[in-house]
Amino acid sequence: MALCRLHGATLVIAKLDRLSRDAAFLLNLQKAGVRFVAADMPEANELVVGIMAVVAQAERKMISTRTKAALEAAKARGVRLGKPENLSNREGGQVRSRARQAQRAGERALDLAPVIATVRAEGAVSLRQIAAALNARGIPAARGGVWSAAQVHKVLAGIEIHG
């Protein structure tokens, strides 16, 4: 959202109700100056967005109520909720989670490799210089913040491993 404001960009979303089912969030998004357009309603103005936001919030509450009622009914019938193998194999889940996280980090490192190569070709030598160049290009760090030398170091290590 911050990058949309900084670059004067318009946020494009597929469906308005996919952006948020919280009316306050959508209305505050408008107040914060983030322009957005929904592909399912490109002509929507502020009034329509406000109405749709309130409807989406009401829908969220109804879905929650129905889901809770269905889960209670299933429990009353004696259905055991959850996936037992997940409950009994926590370590396996943690291993799979770490593997997926490493995979995503490797994919991101490979996406960043050409940008970093360009930055280096332009004369950036140190990790801090590379971080500054990535920040100047408006590329957010993995968690959306600004780049630091340590983050660049980790990405470079990922490029060496996966590249």
C-alpha contacts under 8 A as a table, 3 or more apart, distances in Angstrom:
res1	aa1	res2	aa2	distance
1	M	4	C	5.08
1	M	5	R	6.47
1	M	11	L	7.88
1	M	34	V	6.72
2	A	5	R	5.14
2	A	6	L	6.09
3	L	6	L	4.87
3	L	7	H	5.87
3	L	8	G	7.98
3	L	9	A	7.70
3	L	138	G	7.60
4	C	7	H	5.37
4	C	8	G	5.58
4	C	9	A	4.59
4	C	10	T	6.27
4	C	11	L	6.65
4	C	34	V	6.42
4	C	35	R	7.79
5	R	8	G	5.02
5	R	9	A	6.51
5	R	33	G	6.82
5	R	34	V	5.77
6	L	9	A	7.72
9	A	35	R	7.22
10	T	34	V	7.08
10	T	35	R	4.92
10	T	36	F	5.06
10	T	37	V	7.06
11	L	34	V	7.42
11	L	35	R	6.19
11	L	36	F	4.35
11	L	37	V	6.36
12	V	36	F	5.68
12	V	37	V	5.13
12	V	38	A	5.98
12	V	39	A	7.06
13	I	16	L	6.78
13	I	18	R	7.72
13	I	19	L	6.88
13	I	36	F	7.39
13	I	37	V	6.35
13	I	38	A	4.87
13	I	39	A	6.14
14	A	18	R	7.34
14	A	38	A	5.60
14	A	39	A	4.92
14	A	40	D	6.30
15	K	18	R	5.32
15	K	19	L	7.00
15	K	38	A	5.40
15	K	39	A	6.14
15	K	40	D	5.42
15	K	41	M	7.61
16	L	19	L	5.56
16	L	20	S	7.36
16	L	38	A	5.42
16	L	40	D	7.28
16	L	41	M	7.58
16	L	49	V	7.94
16	L	52	M	7.72
17	D	20	S	5.68
17	D	21	R	5.88
17	D	52	M	7.66
17	D	53	A	7.31
17	D	56	A	5.93
18	R	21	R	7.22
20	S	23	A	7.56
20	S	25	F	6.99
20	S	26	L	6.73
20	S	53	A	7.82
20	S	56	A	7.83
21	R	53	A	6.56
21	R	56	A	4.90
21	R	57	Q	4.72
21	R	59	E	7.81
21	R	60	R	6.19
22	D	25	F	5.34
22	D	26	L	6.60
22	D	53	A	6.65
22	D	54	V	7.57
22	D	56	A	7.12
22	D	57	Q	5.15
23	A	26	L	5.29
23	A	27	L	6.13
23	A	50	G	7.22
23	A	53	A	4.47
23	A	54	V	5.15
23	A	56	A	7.31
23	A	57	Q	5.83
24	A	27	L	5.14
24	A	28	N	5.89
24	A	53	A	7.97
25	F	28	N	5.13
25	F	29	L	6.00
26	L	29	L	4.96
26	L	30	Q	6.45
26	L	49	V	7.84
26	L	50	G	7.55
26	L	53	A	6.45
27	L	30	Q	5.17
27	L	31	K	6.37
27	L	50	G	6.52
27	L	53	A	7.73
28	N	31	K	4.81
28	N	32	A	5.94
29	L	32	A	5.09
29	L	33	G	6.71
29	L	34	V	5.89
30	Q	33	G	5.53
30	Q	34	V	5.90
30	Q	35	R	6.91
30	Q	46	E	7.88
31	K	34	V	7.65
37	V	41	M	7.43
37	V	42	P	5.66
37	V	44	A	7.70
38	A	41	M	5.20
38	A	42	P	5.36
38	A	44	A	7.83
39	A	42	P	5.39
41	M	44	A	5.49
44	A	47	L	7.84
44	A	48	V	5.55
44	A	49	V	6.26
45	N	48	V	5.38
45	N	49	V	6.16
46	E	49	V	5.08
46	E	50	G	6.04
47	L	50	G	5.12
47	L	51	I	6.27
48	V	51	I	5.13
48	V	52	M	6.03
49	V	52	M	5.05
49	V	53	A	5.94
50	G	53	A	5.08
50	G	54	V	6.39
51	I	54	V	5.27
51	I	55	V	6.28
52	M	55	V	5.00
52	M	56	A	6.00
53	A	56	A	5.07
53	A	57	Q	6.17
54	V	57	Q	5.12
54	V	58	A	6.30
55	V	58	A	5.13
55	V	59	E	6.15
56	A	59	E	4.96
56	A	60	R	6.17
57	Q	60	R	5.03
57	Q	61	K	6.48
58	A	61	K	5.19
58	A	62	M	6.36
59	E	62	M	5.07
59	E	63	I	6.14
60	R	63	I	5.16
60	R	64	S	6.19
61	K	64	S	5.10
61	K	65	T	6.21
62	M	65	T	5.10
62	M	66	R	6.17
63	I	66	R	5.18
63	I	67	T	6.03
64	S	67	T	5.14
64	S	68	K	6.13
65	T	68	K	5.27
65	T	69	A	6.18
66	R	69	A	5.12
66	R	70	A	6.11
67	T	70	A	5.12
67	T	71	L	6.18
68	K	71	L	5.16
68	K	72	E	6.17
69	A	72	E	5.13
69	A	73	A	6.14
70	A	73	A	5.06
70	A	74	A	6.15
71	L	74	A	5.05
71	L	75	K	6.19
72	E	75	K	5.06
72	E	76	A	6.13
73	A	76	A	5.00
73	A	77	R	6.35
74	A	77	R	5.12
74	A	78	G	6.50
74	A	79	V	5.38
75	K	78	G	5.03
75	K	79	V	5.21
75	K	80	R	6.74
75	K	81	L	7.37
76	A	79	V	7.42
82	G	86	N	7.97
82	G	87	L	7.88
83	K	86	N	5.46
83	K	87	L	6.64
84	P	87	L	5.03
84	P	88	S	6.19
85	E	88	S	5.16
85	E	89	N	5.82
86	N	89	N	5.25
86	N	90	R	6.22
86	N	93	G	7.02
87	L	90	R	6.15
89	N	92	G	5.37
89	N	93	G	6.59
90	R	93	G	5.15
90	R	94	Q	6.29
91	E	94	Q	5.03
91	E	95	V	6.21
92	G	95	V	5.10
92	G	96	R	6.26
93	G	96	R	5.13
93	G	97	S	6.02
94	Q	97	S	4.96
94	Q	98	R	6.13
95	V	98	R	5.24
95	V	99	A	6.18
96	R	99	A	5.04
96	R	100	R	6.16
97	S	100	R	5.17
97	S	101	Q	6.13
98	R	101	Q	5.02
98	R	102	A	6.10
99	A	102	A	5.13
99	A	103	Q	6.15
100	R	103	Q	4.93
100	R	104	R	6.21
101	Q	104	R	5.18
101	Q	105	A	6.20
102	A	105	A	5.03
102	A	106	G	6.10
103	Q	106	G	5.06
103	Q	107	E	6.21
104	R	107	E	5.06
104	R	108	R	6.17
105	A	108	R	5.10
105	A	109	A	6.11
105	A	155	V	7.96
105	A	158	G	7.29
106	G	109	A	5.00
106	G	110	L	6.24
106	G	158	G	5.62
106	G	159	I	7.05
106	G	162	H	6.04
107	E	110	L	5.16
107	E	111	D	6.26
108	R	111	D	4.97
108	R	112	L	6.19
109	A	112	L	5.06
109	A	113	A	6.08
109	A	155	V	5.29
109	A	156	L	7.23
109	A	158	G	5.71
109	A	159	I	5.41
109	A	162	H	7.97
110	L	113	A	5.07
110	L	114	P	7.79
110	L	158	G	7.84
110	L	159	I	5.92
110	L	162	H	7.22
110	L	163	G	6.63
111	D	114	P	6.99
111	D	115	V	7.93
112	L	115	V	5.31
112	L	116	I	6.13
112	L	155	V	7.98
113	A	116	I	5.19
113	A	117	A	6.06
113	A	156	L	7.99
113	A	159	I	6.62
114	P	117	A	4.95
114	P	118	T	6.19
115	V	118	T	5.12
115	V	119	V	6.22
116	I	119	V	4.93
116	I	120	R	6.10
116	I	130	I	7.07
116	I	134	L	7.91
117	A	120	R	5.12
117	A	121	A	6.13
118	T	121	A	4.98
118	T	122	E	6.22
119	V	122	E	5.08
119	V	123	G	6.72
119	V	124	A	5.85
119	V	130	I	6.51
119	V	133	A	6.68
120	R	123	G	5.19
120	R	124	A	4.67
120	R	125	V	6.18
120	R	130	I	7.24
121	A	124	A	7.17
124	A	129	Q	5.26
124	A	130	I	5.64
124	A	133	A	7.76
125	V	129	Q	6.41
125	V	130	I	7.04
126	S	129	Q	5.17
126	S	130	I	6.38
127	L	130	I	5.13
127	L	131	A	6.12
127	L	148	S	7.92
127	L	149	A	4.78
127	L	150	A	7.65
127	L	152	V	6.14
127	L	153	H	6.71
128	R	131	A	4.98
128	R	132	A	6.08
128	R	148	S	6.66
128	R	149	A	4.82
129	Q	132	A	5.06
129	Q	133	A	6.16
130	I	133	A	5.05
130	I	134	L	6.21
130	I	149	A	7.68
130	I	152	V	7.19
131	A	134	L	5.15
131	A	135	N	6.18
131	A	147	W	5.06
131	A	148	S	5.55
131	A	149	A	5.87
131	A	152	V	6.25
132	A	135	N	5.05
132	A	136	A	6.04
132	A	147	W	7.07
132	A	148	S	7.91
133	A	136	A	4.94
133	A	137	R	6.21
134	L	137	R	5.13
134	L	138	G	6.49
134	L	139	I	5.59
134	L	140	P	7.74
134	L	147	W	6.93
135	N	138	G	5.12
135	N	139	I	5.84
135	N	140	P	6.92
135	N	146	V	6.13
135	N	147	W	6.15
136	A	139	I	7.66
140	P	143	R	7.48
140	P	144	G	4.90
140	P	145	G	5.65
140	P	146	V	5.92
140	P	147	W	7.12
141	A	144	G	5.06
141	A	145	G	5.22
141	A	146	V	5.53
141	A	147	W	5.35
141	A	151	Q	7.74
142	A	145	G	7.31
147	W	151	Q	6.31
147	W	152	V	7.08
148	S	151	Q	5.31
148	S	152	V	6.45
149	A	152	V	5.12
149	A	153	H	6.18
150	A	153	H	5.01
150	A	154	K	6.38
151	Q	154	K	5.13
151	Q	155	V	6.28
152	V	155	V	5.06
152	V	156	L	6.09
153	H	156	L	5.14
153	H	157	A	6.22
154	K	157	A	5.06
154	K	158	G	6.21
155	V	158	G	4.90
155	V	159	I	6.17
156	L	159	I	5.00
156	L	160	E	6.33
157	A	160	E	5.14
157	A	161	I	6.30
158	G	161	I	5.07
158	G	162	H	5.90
158	G	163	G	7.64
159	I	162	H	5.25
159	I	163	G	4.89
160	E	163	G	5.33
